[in-house]
Amino acid sequence: MQLKKKLFLILACVVSICCLMAAKSSDNSEIEQVLNDFFETKEMNFASSEDISLNNFFTTYTRETLTTKTFYKLFLFEKQVRLENDPDILNETFDVEINDIAVDNNSAKVTAYEYYEYELSYADGEKSSRGTTYAIELERENGEWRINNISTNSELEELVEDAPDVQMLFEDESTPVSDPDIERAHQQAEVLAEQADVERTERAAYTFHG
């Protein structure tokens, strides 16, 4: 009798563990799909002159306060920089990796990496790029995973964090221009052209001495 009881308990434990593993696998798959869809829509929005809504990817609270969120201000800032340089941008590509999904009941934390590469029409085929790491918090809301918050490793977050309106940064000449991305926002194609010339000169000098 004792043996049967022990076997039953072991079987119950195995079934419970299998159910938990299946649930975790399902959550991970759902979260990965949500974030892949989010980044795809975000990239479409970024490269468009129109505003493609991202609201459906966020929790109710985040959706209602989206315009005050630093990560969203950063997105608007980078989009405006791109729009002001749009005539010179060629061959844009995006690559996103979803990593380290950690689920805890109805919340989850995810690390993602986005790599953006493009060419400038006056840069003789040279490619420019940037990589951004995202720390993403999600919550299960009404049975579906939604983004609650995002933070990035971009230094530009400090610039946009306290700005009530991102557009003001493009109108305020006193905005510091220490970062290359900010320089592009203020001086646009002219600064990028100068940077490309410097890089070509340095590369030519290195090749000559090598």
C-alpha positions in Angstrom: 0.0 0.0 0.0 2.8 2.3 0.9 4.6 1.6 -2.4 1.4 2.5 -4.4 1.1 5.7 -2.4 4.7 6.7 -3.1 4.3 5.8 -6.8 1.2 8.0 -7.0 2.9 10.9 -5.4 5.9 10.6 -7.7 3.5 10.4 -10.7 1.6 13.5 -9.5 4.9 15.4 -9.1 6.0 14.5 -12.6 2.7 15.5 -14.1 2.8 18.8 -12.2 6.4 19.5 -13.4 5.4 18.7 -17.0 2.4 21.1 -16.8 4.6 23.9 -15.4 7.2 23.4 -18.1 4.5 23.3 -20.8 3.0 26.6 -19.4 6.4 28.2 -19.3 7.2 27.2 -22.9 3.8 28.5 -24.0 4.4 31.9 -22.2 7.8 32.2 -23.7 6.5 31.6 -27.2 3.7 34.1 -26.7 6.0 36.7 -25.4 8.5 36.2 -28.2 5.7 36.6 -30.8 4.3 39.7 -29.1 7.8 41.3 -29.1 8.6 40.3 -32.6 5.3 41.9 -33.7 6.1 45.0 -31.6 9.5 45.5 -33.1 8.2 44.9 -36.7 5.5 47.6 -36.2 8.0 49.9 -34.4 10.4 49.7 -37.4 7.5 50.4 -39.8 6.6 53.4 -37.8 10.2 54.6 -37.5 10.7 54.5 -41.3 7.4 56.1 -42.1 6.4 59.7 -42.2 3.1 58.6 -40.8 2.3 57.6 -37.2 1.6 53.9 -37.1 0.0 53.1 -33.7 1.8 51.0 -31.2 -0.9 51.3 -28.5 -2.1 47.7 -28.7 1.2 46.3 -27.5 1.1 48.1 -24.2 -0.8 47.6 -20.9 -3.7 50.0 -20.3 -1.7 52.1 -17.8 1.3 52.5 -20.1 -1.0 53.2 -23.1 -2.6 56.0 -21.2 0.7 57.6 -20.2 2.7 56.6 -23.3 3.7 60.2 -24.3 5.4 60.7 -20.9 7.5 57.6 -21.1 11.2 58.1 -21.7 11.5 55.1 -24.1 8.7 56.6 -26.2 10.2 60.0 -26.3 13.5 58.4 -27.4 11.7 56.7 -30.2 10.0 59.9 -31.4 13.4 61.7 -31.2 15.2 59.1 -33.3 12.3 59.0 -35.7 12.5 62.8 -36.2 16.2 62.6 -36.8 15.7 60.0 -39.5 12.8 62.0 -41.1 15.0 65.1 -41.4 17.7 63.0 -43.1 15.3 60.8 -45.1 16.3 62.0 -48.6 19.9 60.7 -48.0 19.1 57.4 -46.3 19.4 54.2 -48.3 19.2 50.5 -47.8 17.9 50.4 -44.2 18.0 47.0 -42.5 16.8 46.0 -39.0 17.7 42.9 -37.0 16.2 42.0 -33.6 17.1 39.3 -31.2 14.8 38.4 -28.3 16.8 37.0 -25.4 16.6 36.0 -21.7 12.9 35.7 -21.2 12.1 35.3 -17.5 8.5 34.7 -16.5 7.2 35.1 -13.0 3.5 34.3 -12.9 1.8 37.2 -14.6 4.9 39.3 -15.2 8.0 38.8 -17.3 11.3 40.5 -18.0 13.0 40.2 -21.4 16.3 41.4 -22.9 16.3 42.3 -26.6 18.9 43.7 -29.0 18.1 45.7 -32.1 20.7 46.4 -34.8 19.9 49.2 -37.3 22.1 49.6 -40.4 21.8 52.1 -43.3 23.7 54.0 -45.9 23.9 57.7 -46.7 23.7 58.8 -50.4 26.8 60.9 -50.1 29.0 58.4 -48.1 30.3 56.4 -51.1 28.6 53.1 -50.0 29.9 53.3 -46.4 27.4 51.9 -43.9 26.4 53.5 -40.6 24.8 51.6 -37.8 23.7 51.6 -34.2 22.9 48.8 -31.8 20.4 49.2 -28.9 19.8 46.9 -26.0 16.3 46.9 -24.5 15.2 45.8 -21.0 11.5 45.1 -21.4 8.9 44.4 -18.7 5.6 42.7 -19.6 2.4 41.9 -17.7 -0.4 39.5 -18.5 -3.5 41.6 -19.0 -6.8 40.0 -19.7 -5.0 36.8 -20.6 -2.6 38.5 -23.1 1.0 39.6 -22.7 1.4 43.4 -22.9 4.5 45.7 -22.5 4.5 47.6 -19.3 7.8 49.4 -19.6 11.0 49.6 -21.6 14.4 51.0 -20.8 17.5 51.1 -23.2 21.2 51.6 -23.0 21.0 54.7 -25.2 22.7 57.8 -23.7 20.0 59.9 -25.5 17.5 58.8 -22.8 19.0 61.5 -20.6 18.4 64.2 -23.2 14.7 63.3 -23.8 13.7 62.3 -20.3 12.7 65.8 -19.0 11.6 67.2 -22.4 7.8 67.9 -22.3 7.8 67.9 -26.1 10.4 66.1 -28.2 9.9 68.6 -31.0 11.3 71.3 -28.8 14.7 69.7 -28.9 14.8 70.4 -32.6 13.9 74.0 -32.1 16.1 74.8 -29.1 19.5 75.9 -30.2 20.9 75.6 -26.6 20.4 71.8 -26.6 23.9 70.2 -26.1 25.4 68.5 -29.1 28.0 66.3 -27.6 26.5 63.0 -29.0 26.6 62.2 -32.7 22.9 61.4 -32.8 22.1 64.9 -31.4 24.4 66.5 -33.9 22.5 64.8 -36.6 19.3 66.2 -35.2 20.6 69.8 -35.2 23.0 69.9 -38.1 21.6 67.0 -40.1 23.2 65.9 -43.3 26.0 68.5 -43.2 27.5 67.0 -40.0 27.2 63.5 -41.3 29.0 64.4 -44.5 31.9 65.9 -42.4 32.1 62.8 -40.3 32.2 60.6 -43.4 35.0 62.7 -44.9 37.0 62.4 -41.6 36.6 58.6 -41.6 37.7 58.3 -45.2 40.8 60.4 -44.5 41.7 58.3 -41.4 41.2 55.1 -43.3 43.3 56.3 -46.2 46.1 57.3 -43.8 46.0 54.0 -42.0 46.1 52.1 -45.3 49.0 54.2 -46.5 51.1 53.6 -43.3 50.1 49.9 -43.1 
